[in-house]
């Protein structure tokens, strides 16, 4: 195997014409130069230098190797500089996938702080809900996935995470816990609920419903059925502003995460706390190897700080 250090010595010998000149150029001893040249000739299986008087002359194979060495060493130097820039956060890229309400609340603050601290780091953003975002991470199509999972009632007044174990192969950075709230038209009978109070989800059993993303929709049905009724879903949309608009127009009620409501300007609606409380855990996920990449680590840190401010 040809090593870069051997190529550097060969170029120095070719330029200086002798082992002693190469040693002076490289700041090492003449025996060290001779030893490395023997190792290089053993690697390629043919002589590269012949002695001519007091000078060393390249063989045809030596000339060919010196000719290629320039490109090899310059390419290696460029690679070393690029890797050093990435390691020092002077360069690098991060592919981030986030669900919509995370994209509009957590991501802008985090990326603005990241750009201010490390302007050479570039981040691309794509939107996807879990579990699709988690699939993209595992398939190598992104570096960080913002995801969430809902708590499930345990029947003892406590709560546990639904789908425990689904992220065991990933690095999980907890960000915040997001509570679900009910949205009702501002003239609805429950809109007059004391702001410090809450309503039971069963109080909305007879209402038409506007449902959100598929995972949120499944959670809504599960919560309603645990309260003894099946919701009549008249409209379903992944677009949170559309959900708010439909509720504001008096076409039904909805349950949305607090983070989603903060990402839009709710008009004509009233947010009411629900009992029993339903929460979702919001996290940033990455692969174990990627967690060691400086740009990925810095992005995770800024997402954590953004979540602390939102929380």
Phi, psi and omega in degrees: 000129179279129180254147182300322181296327177290322179295322178297320179293317179300317179296322180293320178295316180297321181286321184269340177084000180200163178294321182294319178295319178296322180296317178297319180295320186268351179073037179225186182269159178296319177300327179294320177297314180300319181295318181290327177292322176296321180294321180292317179296325177293325180292318183272343176079023179203152178296142179247339183226145171229145181277134177230095186068235179268357184251161176256134179243141180285139168282176178300320178295321179296319179298319180296318182291321177296321180299319180280336184298324181302312180293320181297313184289322178293322177295321179293320178297317179298319179296318179298318180294320180293316179297320179296323178295319179294316180296326180270008179061025171274350178204178179126163180221152178225130177259115186249134174241133183219153171283157191304314183291332173289323180298326185266350183241304184278316189297312183302315180297317182295315184287328176296318178293321179296317181294321180295321182279324185222077185298341180279349181273129181250137181236129173257150184233132174229147181257135175198142176275152169291147010273359182300318181298323180290324175297318179300321179295312182294331181275359178084015182267358173206169182255330178223136175238124169277128184217173178211160171213150185270148170285151173239145180290143180260350181087003180241011183089352177260185178218155177225162180278127172292143179073028177301136181097346184290342181246019185298336181271002185244161171274123185250120175253101178298138181248302179196166175253127187247122181271142176276143177230156177272143174247128178230155175301150186295342178259007179293154181299330181274354179292342180273004179301138179306132182305332180273355182263191181209169178235152174279141182297335177297337178294346181253013187300325185272000185276150167288147186242148169248121185256156182262220184298162183306317180293319177294324180296316179296321178295320178300312180299319181297316181294317180295317180294328176291339177268001173098015178212160176253124184290141174271103184270110179273327182223146176221130180208145176278352187268111183298317176301326178294320177301312181298318180296319179294319177295316180299332179277001178081020184269359179160188177240168182209162170238124181228153172295147179303322181298324179293322180293323179293340182274353179233171176257096185289123178236136177075014181229165175228131177269132183231133178294146182254147170230135357291154182295139175238128184231159172232144178266125179255130185223162168250130183244145171209172177276151182306316180293322181291332181299339180273350180286126186306316182294322178293315179300317179295322179294318177300319180297317181290326175296321177297319179292321178297319179295322179297323179290318179294316181299000000 
